[in-house]
Amino acid sequence: MSDYLHTLCRLVETPIDAIAPAHRRVLESPQQYLRPLIVYRRGREQKVIDGLT
């Protein structure tokens, strides 16, 4: 998961106009999509960690 989150963070910092994920439509203004996804994934990861402790 850390590699995935690291890649998402790198994409946010990269000046790109669109991304084309394999399982979704082309996303214009990807930073608007990626930032909430990062927050969501970090939250889910924390829930798993909390569940294991």
Backbone as a printed PyTorch tensor [residue, N CA C, xyz], in Angstrom:
tensor([[[  0.8170,  -1.1820,   0.0000],
         [  0.0000,   0.0000,   0.0000],
         [  0.8640,   1.2500,   0.0000]],

        [[  2.0060,   1.1940,   0.6680],
         [  2.8570,   2.3850,   0.7340],
         [  3.3670,   2.7780,  -0.6460]],

        [[  3.6740,   1.8110,  -1.4880],
         [  4.1140,   2.1270,  -2.8510],
         [  2.9850,   2.7910,  -3.6390]],

        [[  1.7770,   2.2950,  -3.4670],
         [  0.6110,   2.8560,  -4.1450],
         [  0.3840,   4.3020,  -3.7150]],

        [[  0.4110,   4.5580,  -2.4050],
         [  0.2230,   5.9120,  -1.9000],
         [  1.3470,   6.8340,  -2.3560]],

        [[  2.5560,   6.3290,  -2.3560],
         [  3.6990,   7.1200,  -2.8280],
         [  3.5060,   7.5140,  -4.2960]],

        [[  3.0390,   6.5930,  -5.0960],
         [  2.7800,   6.8790,  -6.5170],
         [  1.6730,   7.9110,  -6.6720]],

        [[  0.6050,   7.7970,  -5.8950],
         [ -0.4710,   8.7870,  -5.9580],
         [  0.0500,  10.1700,  -5.5940]],

        [[  0.8820,  10.2600,  -4.5640],
         [  1.4510,  11.5490,  -4.1580],
         [  2.3480,  12.1220,  -5.2560]],

        [[  3.1000,  11.2730,  -5.8990],
         [  3.9430,  11.7460,  -7.0150],
         [  3.0850,  12.2490,  -8.1680]],

        [[  1.9810,  11.5830,  -8.4430],
         [  1.0910,  12.0320,  -9.5080],
         [  0.4810,  13.3940,  -9.2040]],

        [[  0.1340,  13.6300,  -7.9400],
         [ -0.4310,  14.9300,  -7.5560],
         [  0.5770,  16.0440,  -7.8280]],

        [[  1.8420,  15.7640,  -7.6000],
         [  2.8890,  16.7670,  -7.7810],
         [  3.3290,  16.9190,  -9.2360]],

        [[  2.8900,  16.0460, -10.1000],
         [  3.2730,  16.0770, -11.5050],
         [  2.2800,  16.9190, -12.3010]],

        [[  2.7650,  17.8670, -13.0940],
         [  1.8510,  18.7130, -13.8730],
         [  1.2670,  17.9470, -15.0740]],

        [[  0.1450,  17.2760, -14.8380],
         [ -0.5190,  16.5260, -15.9000],
         [ -1.9540,  17.0310, -16.0510]],

        [[ -2.4650,  16.9320, -17.2470],
         [ -3.8140,  17.4270, -17.5340],
         [ -4.8870,  16.3610, -17.3620]],

        [[ -4.5010,  15.0990, -17.5020],
         [ -5.4770,  14.0120, -17.4050],
         [ -4.7470,  12.7040, -17.1210]],

        [[ -5.4890,  11.7650, -16.5420],
         [ -4.9810,  10.4000, -16.3920],
         [ -6.0490,   9.4580, -16.9270]],

        [[ -5.5890,   8.3080, -17.3830],
         [ -6.4990,   7.3330, -17.9700],
         [ -6.3390,   5.9880, -17.2490]],

        [[ -7.0040,   5.8420, -16.0990],
         [ -6.9290,   4.5620, -15.3990],
         [ -7.5800,   3.4490, -16.2190]],

        [[ -7.1050,   2.2640, -16.0500],
         [ -7.5960,   1.1440, -16.8560],
         [ -9.0590,   0.8130, -16.5810]],

        [[ -9.5280,   1.0890, -15.3780],
         [-10.8850,   0.6720, -14.9940],
         [-11.8700,   1.8360, -14.8720]],

        [[-11.5120,   3.0030, -15.3520],
         [-12.3870,   4.1750, -15.2650],
         [-12.2580,   4.9970, -16.5390]],

        [[-13.0700,   6.0140, -16.5950],
         [-12.9940,   6.9470, -17.7060],
         [-11.7570,   7.8380, -17.5430]],

        [[-11.4000,   8.5530, -18.5890],
         [-10.2940,   9.5090, -18.5050],
         [-10.6820,  10.5980, -17.5070]],

        [[ -9.7690,  10.9060, -16.6130],
         [-10.0320,  11.8960, -15.5750],
         [ -9.3240,  13.2060, -15.9100]],

        [[-10.0970,  14.2210, -16.2190],
         [ -9.5520,  15.5550, -16.4200],
         [ -9.2520,  16.1430, -15.0400]],

        [[ -8.2910,  17.0270, -14.9440],
         [ -7.9110,  17.6350, -13.6620],
         [ -7.6980,  16.5570, -12.5920]],

        [[ -6.7480,  15.6660, -12.8040],
         [ -6.5990,  14.5120, -11.9150],
         [ -6.2930,  14.8660, -10.4630]],

        [[ -5.6930,  16.0290, -10.2000],
         [ -5.3910,  16.3860,  -8.8230],
         [ -6.6640,  16.4810,  -7.9880]],

        [[ -7.7600,  16.8950,  -8.5850],
         [ -9.0330,  16.9780,  -7.8620],
         [ -9.5340,  15.5990,  -7.4630]],

        [[ -9.1650,  14.5960,  -8.2120],
         [ -9.5490,  13.2200,  -7.9100],
         [ -8.5290,  12.5560,  -6.9710]],

        [[ -7.2540,  12.8310,  -7.2070],
         [ -6.2050,  12.1270,  -6.4780],
         [ -6.0980,  12.5460,  -5.0160]],

        [[ -6.2330,  13.8120,  -4.7340],
         [ -6.1030,  14.2590,  -3.3380],
         [ -7.1200,  13.5810,  -2.4200]],

        [[ -8.4090,  13.5830,  -2.7690],
         [ -9.3680,  12.8700,  -1.9020],
         [ -9.0970,  11.3620,  -1.8330]],

        [[ -8.6050,  10.7860,  -2.9160],
         [ -8.2920,   9.3570,  -2.9100],
         [ -7.1640,   9.0580,  -1.9290]],

        [[ -6.1660,   9.9090,  -1.8780],
         [ -5.0610,   9.7250,  -0.9370],
         [ -5.5750,   9.7880,   0.4920]],

        [[ -6.3980,  10.7820,   0.7960],
         [ -6.9640,  10.9160,   2.1390],
         [ -7.7880,   9.6720,   2.4910]],

        [[ -8.6050,   9.2150,   1.5540],
         [ -9.4410,   8.0400,   1.7800],
         [ -8.5840,   6.8020,   2.0460]],

        [[ -7.5800,   6.5750,   1.2210],
         [ -6.7440,   5.3760,   1.3650],
         [ -5.9580,   5.3930,   2.6710]],

        [[ -5.4530,   6.5680,   3.0540],
         [ -4.7370,   6.6630,   4.3350],
         [ -5.6840,   6.3580,   5.4950]],

        [[ -6.9060,   6.8340,   5.4000],
         [ -7.8960,   6.5350,   6.4360],
         [ -8.2060,   5.0540,   6.5240]],

        [[ -8.3590,   4.4150,   5.3740],
         [ -8.6300,   2.9650,   5.3490],
         [ -7.4500,   2.1950,   5.9250]],

        [[ -6.2440,   2.6070,   5.5610],
         [ -5.0510,   1.9540,   6.0770],
         [ -5.0060,   2.0760,   7.6070]],

        [[ -5.3480,   3.2480,   8.1290],
         [ -5.3460,   3.4370,   9.5780],
         [ -6.3890,   2.5550,  10.2510]],

        [[ -7.5420,   2.3810,   9.6170],
         [ -8.5700,   1.4950,  10.1800],
         [ -8.0690,   0.0630,  10.2650]],

        [[ -7.3360,  -0.3880,   9.2760],
         [ -6.7760,  -1.7400,   9.3120],
         [ -5.7610,  -1.8460,  10.4470]],

        [[ -4.8880,  -0.8580,  10.5510],
         [ -3.8840,  -0.8640,  11.6140],
         [ -4.5650,  -0.8740,  12.9800]],

        [[ -5.5780,  -0.0280,  13.1460],
         [ -6.3160,   0.0120,  14.4100],
         [ -6.9860,  -1.3220,  14.7130]],

        [[ -7.4740,  -1.9730,  13.6890],
         [ -8.1220,  -3.2670,  13.8780],
         [ -7.1670,  -4.3640,  14.2750]],

        [[ -5.9090,  -4.2090,  13.9440],
         [ -4.9030,  -5.2230,  14.2680],
         [ -4.2780,  -5.0180,  15.6400]],

        [[ -4.5110,  -3.8570,  16.2140],
         [ -3.8780,  -3.5890,  17.5190],
         [ -4.8600,  -3.7560,  18.6460]]])
